[in-house]
């Protein structure tokens, strides 16, 4: 470009481009060089900002989770029965389908976390913690209103999220016999049997 180098795009644009590449081409095609071409930066320039691909992936996940967290906050703040908001939480949690980009990214970050440093692990725990706290608050509200059985909200949330994680992985990797609709039906049945006060 005449007159000097083109300025680097905003960090959020880089993260959005990374997420779009994962959605369109799959995680295996997301390299520093390919992302650099997409946003008009050299791979060296990207490494200067992100230090490593692991850091790029974690920051992309944090960015994506920030958007999901805002959506989750809007859904959970709606008036109406707690059960409807719990259904909305579950709908947001479960992947849209095979190769869902957000869950594809989550699985990769989880896989890489075996060798992650304490900072990266703390940041992953913060993401998990936000989902957990919102679910605990929802369950506590449902119990206090008499919509749900008198469960321990923290313990129940831990178990429900483990169930959701297991099903979500099946959907995200495309395991046969566990598409999104089947998973949501399993979860509805589980909630009806274990949580609903009138069950």
C-alpha positions as CSV (number, residue, x, y, z in Angstrom):
1,X,0.0,0.0,0.0
2,X,1.4,3.4,-0.9
3,X,2.4,5.6,2.0
4,X,3.2,2.9,4.5
5,X,1.9,-0.4,5.9
6,X,-1.8,-1.1,6.3
7,X,-2.9,-0.9,10.0
8,X,-3.7,-4.1,11.7
9,X,-7.4,-4.9,11.9
10,X,-9.0,-4.7,15.3
11,X,-8.5,-7.8,17.5
12,X,-12.3,-8.6,17.4
13,X,-12.2,-8.6,13.6
14,X,-9.4,-11.2,13.7
15,X,-11.3,-13.4,16.2
16,X,-14.5,-13.1,14.2
17,X,-12.5,-14.1,11.1
18,X,-11.1,-17.1,12.9
19,X,-14.5,-18.2,14.0
20,X,-15.9,-17.8,10.5
21,X,-13.0,-19.9,9.1
22,X,-13.8,-22.7,11.5
23,X,-17.4,-22.5,10.5
24,X,-16.8,-22.6,6.8
25,X,-13.7,-24.7,6.4
26,X,-13.2,-26.6,9.7
27,X,-10.6,-26.2,12.4
28,X,-7.9,-28.1,10.5
29,X,-7.8,-25.3,7.9
30,X,-7.3,-22.6,10.5
31,X,-3.6,-21.9,10.3
32,X,-1.8,-18.7,11.2
33,X,-0.9,-18.2,7.5
34,X,-4.5,-18.8,6.3
35,X,-5.9,-16.5,8.9
36,X,-3.3,-13.9,8.1
37,X,-4.3,-14.0,4.4
38,X,-8.0,-13.6,5.5
39,X,-7.4,-10.5,7.6
40,X,-4.4,-9.0,5.7
41,X,-1.7,-9.7,8.3
42,X,1.4,-11.8,8.1
43,X,1.5,-15.0,10.3
44,X,4.4,-13.4,12.1
45,X,2.3,-10.3,12.9
46,X,-0.5,-12.6,14.2
47,X,2.0,-14.5,16.4
48,X,3.2,-11.2,17.8
49,X,-0.4,-10.5,19.0
50,X,-1.4,-14.0,20.0
51,X,2.0,-15.7,20.9
52,X,0.8,-19.1,19.7
53,X,-2.1,-20.9,18.0
54,X,-3.2,-22.2,21.4
55,X,-3.6,-18.6,22.6
56,X,-5.4,-17.6,19.4
57,X,-7.9,-20.5,19.9
58,X,-8.5,-19.6,23.5
59,X,-9.1,-15.9,22.7
60,X,-11.4,-16.9,19.9
61,X,-13.3,-19.1,22.3
62,X,-13.5,-16.3,24.9
63,X,-14.8,-13.9,22.3
64,X,-17.4,-16.4,21.1
65,X,-18.4,-17.2,24.7
66,X,-18.8,-13.5,25.4
67,X,-21.4,-13.3,22.7
68,X,-23.1,-16.5,23.9
69,X,-23.0,-15.2,27.5
70,X,-24.8,-12.0,26.4
71,X,-27.5,-14.1,24.6
72,X,-27.8,-16.4,27.6
73,X,-28.2,-13.4,29.9
74,X,-31.1,-12.1,27.7
75,X,-32.8,-15.5,27.6
76,X,-32.5,-16.0,31.3
77,X,-33.8,-12.5,32.2
78,X,-37.1,-13.0,30.4
79,X,-40.2,-13.2,32.5
80,X,-42.3,-16.3,32.6
81,X,-41.9,-19.9,34.0
82,X,-38.4,-21.0,35.0
83,X,-38.9,-24.2,33.1
84,X,-39.2,-22.2,29.8
85,X,-35.9,-20.4,30.6
86,X,-34.3,-23.7,31.5
87,X,-35.3,-25.0,28.1
88,X,-33.8,-21.9,26.5
89,X,-30.5,-22.6,28.4
90,X,-30.4,-26.2,27.2
91,X,-31.2,-25.1,23.6
92,X,-28.3,-22.6,23.7
93,X,-25.9,-25.2,25.3
94,X,-26.5,-28.1,22.8
95,X,-24.6,-27.7,19.5
96,X,-26.6,-26.7,16.4
97,X,-25.3,-29.9,14.7
98,X,-22.3,-31.8,13.4
99,X,-19.2,-29.6,13.3
100,X,-20.9,-26.7,15.1
101,X,-18.0,-24.2,15.1
102,X,-18.3,-23.1,18.7
103,X,-18.3,-26.7,19.9
104,X,-15.5,-27.7,17.5
105,X,-13.4,-24.9,19.0
106,X,-14.4,-25.9,22.6
107,X,-13.3,-29.5,21.9
108,X,-10.0,-28.4,20.5
109,X,-9.3,-26.1,23.5
110,X,-10.2,-28.8,25.9
111,X,-7.9,-31.2,24.1
112,X,-5.0,-28.7,24.2
113,X,-5.7,-27.9,27.9
114,X,-3.8,-31.1,28.9
115,X,-0.6,-29.1,28.4
116,X,-1.9,-25.6,29.1
117,X,-0.4,-23.3,31.7
118,X,-2.3,-22.2,34.8
119,X,-3.5,-18.9,33.2
120,X,-5.1,-20.8,30.3
121,X,-6.7,-23.3,32.7
122,X,-8.1,-20.4,34.8
123,X,-9.5,-18.8,31.8
124,X,-11.2,-22.0,30.7
125,X,-12.6,-22.4,34.2
126,X,-14.0,-18.9,34.1
127,X,-16.0,-19.8,30.9
128,X,-17.3,-23.0,32.6
129,X,-18.0,-21.1,35.8
130,X,-20.3,-18.6,34.0
131,X,-22.5,-21.3,32.5
132,X,-22.5,-23.1,35.9
133,X,-23.5,-20.0,37.9
134,X,-26.3,-19.1,35.5
135,X,-27.7,-22.7,35.8
136,X,-27.4,-22.8,39.6
137,X,-29.3,-19.5,39.8
138,X,-32.0,-20.8,37.5
139,X,-32.4,-24.0,39.4
140,X,-32.5,-22.1,42.8
141,X,-35.3,-19.9,41.4
142,X,-37.3,-22.8,40.2
143,X,-37.0,-24.6,43.5
144,X,-38.0,-21.4,45.4
145,X,-41.0,-20.9,43.2
146,X,-42.1,-24.5,43.6
147,X,-41.7,-25.3,39.9
148,X,-38.9,-27.7,40.6
149,X,-38.4,-30.4,43.2
150,X,-36.2,-29.3,46.2
151,X,-32.9,-30.3,44.7
152,X,-29.5,-28.9,45.7
153,X,-29.0,-26.4,42.8
154,X,-25.2,-26.7,42.7
155,X,-25.1,-30.5,42.7
156,X,-27.9,-30.8,40.2
157,X,-26.3,-28.2,37.9
158,X,-23.0,-30.2,38.0
159,X,-24.8,-33.4,37.0
160,X,-26.9,-31.7,34.4
161,X,-24.0,-30.0,32.7
162,X,-22.1,-33.3,32.6
163,X,-25.0,-34.9,30.9
164,X,-25.2,-31.9,28.5
165,X,-21.5,-32.0,27.8
166,X,-21.6,-35.7,26.9
167,X,-24.6,-35.3,24.6
168,X,-23.1,-32.1,23.1
169,X,-19.9,-34.0,22.2
170,X,-21.9,-36.7,20.4
171,X,-23.8,-34.1,18.4
172,X,-20.7,-32.0,17.6
173,X,-18.7,-35.0,16.3
174,X,-21.7,-36.4,14.4
175,X,-22.1,-39.7,16.3
176,X,-24.8,-41.6,14.6
177,X,-28.0,-41.9,16.5
178,X,-27.6,-38.8,18.6
179,X,-28.6,-35.8,16.5
180,X,-29.7,-32.5,18.2
181,X,-33.5,-33.3,18.2
182,X,-32.8,-36.7,19.9
183,X,-30.6,-35.1,22.4
184,X,-33.1,-32.4,23.3
185,X,-35.8,-35.1,23.7
186,X,-33.5,-37.1,26.1
187,X,-32.8,-34.0,28.2
188,X,-36.5,-33.0,28.4
189,X,-37.3,-36.6,29.6
190,X,-34.5,-36.4,32.2
191,X,-35.7,-33.0,33.5
192,X,-39.3,-34.2,33.6
193,X,-38.3,-37.3,35.6
194,X,-35.8,-35.7,38.0
195,X,-36.7,-32.1,38.4
196,X,-40.2,-31.1,37.6
197,X,-42.4,-30.7,40.7
198,X,-45.5,-32.1,39.1
199,X,-43.8,-35.1,37.6
